[in-house]
């Protein structure tokens, strides 16, 4: 509550309280004259003393009732001011609004009940003495009411314990054994409301909740997930660990604050069992993130020729090896490379050698093929799908252009070993041909004249990119040294 609102409540309390206190102070002075006037009036009209006594008693009861009303209004005003002072200012930053509301109601009820008995005793002491045995003798009624409200009171006190301990907050992901998993939507003195991942509403009372084992993933905490996979014993554990770690780091919603852990979980009968441990920015999306991690692992296995382990019951000798979905016939690769302008100086025989040494790699939608400033020693040709080229400028990623089937990128890395000048991302499931320097080196050693042809073509491409305004940033970052000398130096060719 703002200070101005508190001042307003204080002004109302002082104003009403002052008026009521003044009225309560004046009433004892006003009552006797009015009683005398009523007594004199009824005596002059009716000489019956009993009627006069009844009239005087009515006046006395009227003033008692007025005092009770004034006192109750004063108490209500006081309680409202105390609530505004405590719960509107002192506890305005408290994280548990439900606990504040509950304490406010309890305080109001307690003060009102105490004030009721005090005021009743002060104005009607004889009536209070008659009512007291009724209240004290109604223990049996209290027991009956207590039994009837057993569940309600159990929820109330369990809710008070939960609110005081605060083991979870709204927005946390919570798992209750044999009940379900979901995101907490509401916490009250009666129970808990959880939105499950099937978009259903799970409501659990506090009394039941206090008896359950609860697993909490706080929304403001880095919570970890585990995903498992396996590989054949023939695959290198060091290579597998490195490849999967880099793939998982690039997955959306995987926190960059903690490095993913890829480790051997077990040496199984069928192969090596692996465990991936990574932390999430938003744990409520762990199902989607787990699925995306598994997808990226599959694509990484296809690119790096890593195989999943098969059950030992499968007889591989009697079955035809599973064909790789992305294995391309050599003639298709040859035709694709023959259409790339930068390889125009090569003969058909040399292009065929390059095609045989090329690697077919497949990337998932949104996955990075190369990253800016990454060291390069190969180039890529888009065989199927499409990619987008991005350049980081002033901390923001700027999309420069889109490349489609037959387009190529990364040629400076292949010919000169220059760092990547841009990041290239797959727009959809994309298949690329990777040509590394080990494939090209034997060709250049057999035919050194190709160096000059390649350098001329690269210079022409750089000049073309320089004319494109969207490419100026990349051209500025390119190696300013002579391309001809850079190629010879990179491949170790003599003068």
Buried (B, 14 or more C-beta within 10 A) or exposed (E): BEEEEBEEBEEBBEEBBEEBEEBBEEBEEEBEEBBEEBBEEBBEEEEEEEEBEEBBEEBBEEBBEBBBEBBBBBBBBBBBBBBBBBBBBEBEEEEBBBBBEBBBEEBBEEBEEEBBEEBBBEBBEEEBEEBEEEEEEEEEEEEEEEEEEEEEBBBBBBBBEBBEEEEBBBEBBBBBEEBBBBBBBBBBBBBBBBBEBEEEEBEBBBBBBBEEEBEBBBBEEBBBBEBEBBBBEEBEBEEBBEBBBBBBEBBEBBBEEEEBBBEEBEEEEBBBBBBBBBBBBEBBBBEEBBEBBEBBBEBBBBBBEBBBBBEEEEEEEEEEEEEEEBEBEEEEBBEBBBEBEBBEBBEEEBBBBBBEBBBBBBBBEBBBBBBBEEEBBBBBBBBBBBBBBBBBEEEEEEEBBEBEBEBBBBBBBBBBBBBBBBBBBBBEBBBBBBBBBEBBBBBBEEBEEBBBBBBEBBEEBBEEBBEEEEBBBBBEBBBEEEBBEBBBEBBEEEE
